Amino acid sequence: MKIEIWSDFVCPFCYIGKRRLELALEQFPHKDQVQIEYKSFELDPHAPTHSEQGIYEALAAKYGSTVEQMKQMNKGLIQQAAELGLSFEFEGMKPTNTFDAHRLSKYAKTIGKDKEITEKLLSAYFTKSKNVGDIDTLVEVALEAGIEREKALEVLSNKTSYEQEVRNDQSLAKQYGIQGVPFFLLNQKYAISGAQSPETFAGALQKVWDEEHQKPMFQDLTVSDQDVCIDDGCIVPQNTEK
C-alpha cells in the first residue's frame, strides 16, 4: 500500500495530520507493508525567507484581524497538538519561505532520509520556532536527520538543485486539484483531506488493504463433487447399475 502526502513545513495541520496517521499506523497489523512518500506543497511561494513580523502579526495582517484575536483562535490548534504530544511554540515563530526546505527534503529522499528530514523540519519550526527557510538552520536540521553537512550545504547553495523534483510535486497537485494541505492519497485511489482523526485514517487503511486482498465471494450451488478435473486427474461418475 502506498500513501502519498502533500504537505508544507509551516502548516500546523500537516504536523498534526502526520501524527494522527502515525497513530493509526501503529495499530494497523500490516504497517510494515505501507509505503509513505512525502510530496512538496508551498502554501506561500512568495513568502520572504526572513521576516520582521512574528507569526501572530503576520496572520493578523493577512486576515484583517488583531494579534490578540489570532492568539485566541490558535488556542484550539495548540490544544490539538498537545493531545498528540506536540508543543507548538507560536510566540517565537516567524513566517518564512519553504522552497529550500523542500529541495533539501527531495535530496534526503535519494538517500533514504526523507522521513527523518520531514519530522525534523516540522519539529524545528513548530516546537523550536526555528526559521526553516534559513540556510544555516536547514544545514543544522539536516545534521540532526543524519545528512552530511557538506552535502546539505552543496544542495542548498545551488538554487536549481532538486528544484524540478519540487515543481513536479506541485504540478501533480494542480492536476489532482489539491488546493490545501495536508492531503493524503492512498494507492492513487482514495483521498483524505486535512488532519483527520486517527480513526478515520485507520478505517481508510483497512478499506484499502481489504480491497487489495479481496477474494471472490460467491454462493456454491454444486450438488456433487464429481464431473470435475483437478490436479490429480478427473473424477468420473461411478456406474452403479448392475
ZIVEN-V87657 format. One record per backbone hydrogen bond with DSSP energy under -0.5 kcal/mol. NH is the residue of the N-H (numbers start at 1). CO is the residue of the C=O. E is the energy in kcal/mol with one decimal. If there is no record, write none. Layout:
nh:NH co:CO e:E
nh:NH co:CO e:E
This chain:
nh:3 co:35 e:-3.3
nh:4 co:2 e:-0.5
nh:4 co:185 e:-2.7
nh:5 co:37 e:-2.8
nh:6 co:4 e:-0.5
nh:6 co:183 e:-2.6
nh:7 co:5 e:-0.5
nh:7 co:39 e:-1.9
nh:11 co:8 e:-1.4
nh:12 co:10 e:-0.7
nh:14 co:11 e:-0.7
nh:15 co:11 e:-1.2
nh:16 co:12 e:-2.1
nh:17 co:13 e:-3.0
nh:18 co:14 e:-1.9
nh:19 co:15 e:-2.0
nh:20 co:16 e:-2.2
nh:21 co:17 e:-2.3
nh:22 co:18 e:-2.1
nh:23 co:19 e:-2.2
nh:24 co:20 e:-1.9
nh:25 co:21 e:-2.5
nh:26 co:22 e:-1.9
nh:27 co:23 e:-0.9
nh:27 co:24 e:-0.7
nh:28 co:24 e:-0.5
nh:28 co:25 e:-0.9
nh:29 co:27 e:-0.6
nh:31 co:28 e:-1.7
nh:33 co:30 e:-2.2
nh:34 co:31 e:-1.7
nh:35 co:1 e:-3.5
nh:35 co:33 e:-0.5
nh:36 co:34 e:-0.5
nh:37 co:3 e:-2.7
nh:39 co:5 e:-3.8
nh:41 co:7 e:-1.0
nh:43 co:41 e:-0.6
nh:47 co:44 e:-1.8
nh:55 co:93 e:-2.7
nh:58 co:54 e:-2.4
nh:59 co:55 e:-2.3
nh:60 co:56 e:-2.4
nh:61 co:57 e:-2.2
nh:62 co:58 e:-2.1
nh:63 co:59 e:-2.5
nh:64 co:60 e:-0.7
nh:65 co:60 e:-2.4
nh:70 co:66 e:-2.0
nh:71 co:67 e:-2.1
nh:72 co:68 e:-2.0
nh:73 co:69 e:-2.2
nh:74 co:70 e:-1.8
nh:75 co:71 e:-0.6
nh:75 co:72 e:-0.8
nh:76 co:73 e:-0.5
nh:78 co:74 e:-2.6
nh:79 co:75 e:-2.0
nh:80 co:76 e:-2.2
nh:81 co:77 e:-2.1
nh:82 co:78 e:-2.2
nh:83 co:79 e:-2.0
nh:84 co:80 e:-0.5
nh:84 co:81 e:-1.3
nh:85 co:82 e:-1.9
nh:86 co:81 e:-2.7
nh:88 co:86 e:-0.7
nh:89 co:126 e:-3.1
nh:90 co:88 e:-0.8
nh:93 co:90 e:-0.8
nh:102 co:98 e:-2.2
nh:103 co:99 e:-2.1
nh:104 co:100 e:-2.5
nh:105 co:101 e:-2.0
nh:106 co:102 e:-1.8
nh:107 co:103 e:-1.8
nh:108 co:104 e:-2.6
nh:109 co:105 e:-1.7
nh:110 co:106 e:-0.9
nh:110 co:107 e:-1.0
nh:111 co:107 e:-0.7
nh:111 co:108 e:-1.0
nh:112 co:109 e:-1.4
nh:113 co:108 e:-3.4
nh:114 co:108 e:-0.5
nh:117 co:113 e:-2.6
nh:118 co:114 e:-1.9
nh:119 co:115 e:-2.0
nh:120 co:116 e:-2.3
nh:121 co:117 e:-2.5
nh:122 co:118 e:-2.1
nh:123 co:119 e:-2.4
nh:124 co:120 e:-2.4
nh:125 co:121 e:-2.0
nh:126 co:122 e:-2.6
nh:127 co:123 e:-2.0
nh:128 co:123 e:-1.0
nh:129 co:125 e:-0.5
nh:130 co:124 e:-2.8
nh:132 co:130 e:-1.1
nh:134 co:131 e:-1.3
nh:138 co:134 e:-2.4
nh:139 co:135 e:-2.4
nh:140 co:136 e:-1.9
nh:141 co:137 e:-2.5
nh:142 co:138 e:-2.5
nh:143 co:139 e:-2.0
nh:144 co:140 e:-1.6
nh:145 co:141 e:-1.3
nh:146 co:143 e:-1.6
nh:147 co:142 e:-2.7
nh:152 co:148 e:-2.5
nh:153 co:149 e:-2.6
nh:154 co:150 e:-2.1
nh:155 co:151 e:-2.3
nh:156 co:152 e:-2.5
nh:157 co:153 e:-2.1
nh:158 co:154 e:-1.0
nh:159 co:157 e:-0.8
nh:161 co:158 e:-1.8
nh:163 co:160 e:-1.7
nh:164 co:160 e:-0.5
nh:166 co:162 e:-1.4
nh:167 co:163 e:-2.4
nh:168 co:164 e:-2.6
nh:169 co:165 e:-1.5
nh:170 co:166 e:-1.9
nh:171 co:167 e:-2.7
nh:172 co:168 e:-2.3
nh:173 co:169 e:-2.1
nh:174 co:170 e:-1.7
nh:175 co:171 e:-2.1
nh:176 co:172 e:-2.1
nh:177 co:173 e:-0.6
nh:177 co:174 e:-0.8
nh:178 co:173 e:-3.0
nh:179 co:177 e:-0.6
nh:182 co:6 e:-0.6
nh:183 co:6 e:-1.8
nh:184 co:192 e:-3.1
nh:185 co:4 e:-2.8
nh:186 co:184 e:-0.5
nh:186 co:190 e:-3.5
nh:187 co:2 e:-3.2
nh:187 co:185 e:-0.6
nh:189 co:186 e:-2.2
nh:190 co:186 e:-2.2
nh:192 co:184 e:-2.7
nh:194 co:182 e:-3.0
nh:196 co:194 e:-1.9
nh:201 co:197 e:-2.0
nh:202 co:198 e:-2.8
nh:203 co:199 e:-2.4
nh:204 co:200 e:-2.0
nh:205 co:201 e:-2.7
nh:206 co:202 e:-2.2
nh:207 co:203 e:-2.2
nh:208 co:204 e:-2.4
nh:209 co:205 e:-2.3
nh:210 co:206 e:-2.8
nh:211 co:207 e:-2.0
nh:212 co:208 e:-2.2
nh:213 co:209 e:-1.7
nh:214 co:211 e:-1.0
nh:218 co:216 e:-0.5
nh:220 co:218 e:-0.6
nh:221 co:219 e:-0.6
nh:227 co:235 e:-1.4
nh:228 co:235 e:-0.6
nh:230 co:233 e:-3.2
nh:233 co:230 e:-1.5
nh:235 co:228 e:-2.9
nh:236 co:234 e:-0.8
nh:240 co:238 e:-0.8
